[in-house]
């Protein structure tokens, strides 16, 4: 076997693997948060059996899709303000960063939350992601959380979470501007004495 054949095979394998992940993410985007392997394979243009040439199992595929969406969202987490900035600026920065991220990964975030109870790998990814976001809040709002105000971190985390975003945007049908206004008011009430 020549190097060209090996490279071509490797390239084809990677292309098919990405097509499967693309298919799953597209299904998430369309509101199908727990698609069957047949649906994923059909969307990717592959046979259902061939899916598992590229992934160990459905958990491995879901993990890969969530990881890719998180990697895509990572640059959106930049707040653009430091811990020594005025509190109002930090609130504006964190809300803009979080909403930008939630809007970008909304379907995958919803799918991850719906599947976490039966997919330990996804549940672990959510735990890790939440820990990262919590650290970001703790560092950004360190001056505001000093002393006996440290317990406010939990409330700030809830207000800036995907679940709050989803509740306001989907359940309450608030516009983006109204969502920002609502969250800004709540965070200011907590953080600005």
N, C-alpha and C positions, 0 to 999 in steps of 0.2 A: 504494500500500500504506500502510495506516495504522500509526501507532506501536503501537497495540494488537495488530495482526497481527504486527508484527516482534517485539514483546515476547513474545507467545504462542509464536511460532516458536522464539525463543531459549530460552524456558523449557522447551518441549517437547524441544528439542535437549539441554539440560543435564540434564533428567530422564532421557532415554534414555541419555545418556552415563553417568550415575550408576548406572542400572539395569544397564548392561553391567559396570561395575566391581564392583557388588554381586554380580552373577552369578559373576564370576571368583573373588571372595573366598569366596563360598559354596562353590564347587567346591573351592577350596583347603581350606576347613574340613572338607569331606567326604573329604579325602584324595586328590582328583584334582588332582595338582600340575602336570600338563601337558595340560589339557583341549583338545579341538579347538574350532575356531571354531564348528562346528555345535552343540556342547554349550553353549558360552557363549551363543550366540544364542538357543537354545531356552530356556535358563534365564532370559534377559533378556526373553523374549517378543518377539523381533525376528527378522528374517530374517538369515541369515549374511552376505549382501551388505551389509545396512545397518550391520553392526558398523563397517565401514570408512568410514562417514559421520562417525563420531565419533572414530575413531583412525586414524592413518596406516597402521599395520600391527599385527601381534600384539605386536611389541616395544613399541610405544607404549602399547598396552593394559596389558601386563605392568608397564611402568614406572609407569603411572598407578596401578595397583593397589598396587604396592609403596610408592610415594610416599604414598598415602593411609594405608596401614597404619603406615608410619613416622611420619607426622604424628600419627596417633592415639596412637602409643606415646610420642611425645616427652615429654609431661607426666609419664609414668611414670618417667623417668630421674632425677628429682630424688632425690638421695641423702639430703638432710636433715641432713647433718653437714658440717663444714668440715675443711680440711686440718690444722687445729691440734687437732682432737678426738683423744681416745685411739684408738690403732690398732684395738682391739677394736670400738669404736663405728663406726669407718669401715668395717671389714669387714662388720659387721651391716648397715649402711646400704647399701653397694654391693650386697651379695647380695640384700637385699630389693628394691631398685630393679631389678636385672637380672632376677631371677626373675619379678617382677610384669610386666615388659615381655615377657620370653620367653613367659610364659603367655598374654599378650594377643595376641601376634602369631605364635604358634607355627606355624600352618598357612602363613601368608604367608612366614615366615622359612624354613621348609623348602622351599617352592616356589621361593623366590629362589635358594637354594643349589643346588637340582636343575637350575635353568634357566640359571644364570650362565655355564656353559661354552659355551652356544650363543646367549646373549643379551648382547651387549656392554654394553647399557644397564643391565641388571640387575647385571652384574659390576661396573660402575663405581659403582652405588648401594651395593653391598656394601663396596667399597673405601672409599668416603666414610663409610659408617656405622661401619665398623671403626676408621677414623682418628678419628672423633669419640669413640667409646667408649674408645680408647686414650688420647686427650688427657684425658678425664675421669679415668681411672685415674692418669695421670701427675701431674695437678694434685692429686687427692685424697690420693695417697700420696707426695707430694713429699718430706716429711721421712723417710719410711721408705726411699726410693729414693736418698737422697743418697750421693754418693761412689761407692765400688766396688759398691754395691748396686743401681745403675741397671739392671743386666742382669736383675733380677727382674721388671721390667715385662712382659716377654714371657710369663713363667710366670703372672703375675697375669691378664694378658689371656686366656690360654688357659683358666684356671680359671673366669673369669667370662663366657666366650663362650657363644653359643647352642649350639655344637657340644658343649661339655661338659654343658650343661643337658640337651640331647637324649640324649646318651649315658647319663647317669645316670637320667633320667626314663623314657626309652623302652627303651633296650637293657638297662639293668640293673634296670629296673622299681622304682626307689626311690621312696618316697613323697616328697612335697615336704619334709616335716620331715627325712627322712633325707638328702635331697639338700642341704639347707641345712647340716646337721650335717657332712656329708662335705666340702663346700666350705669351711666355716668352719674346720675342722681343718686343711685343706691351706693356706689363706691365713694362718692364725695361725702355722703351722710356718715359713712363708716370711718373714713380716713381723715377728713378735714374737720377738726374740732370746732 
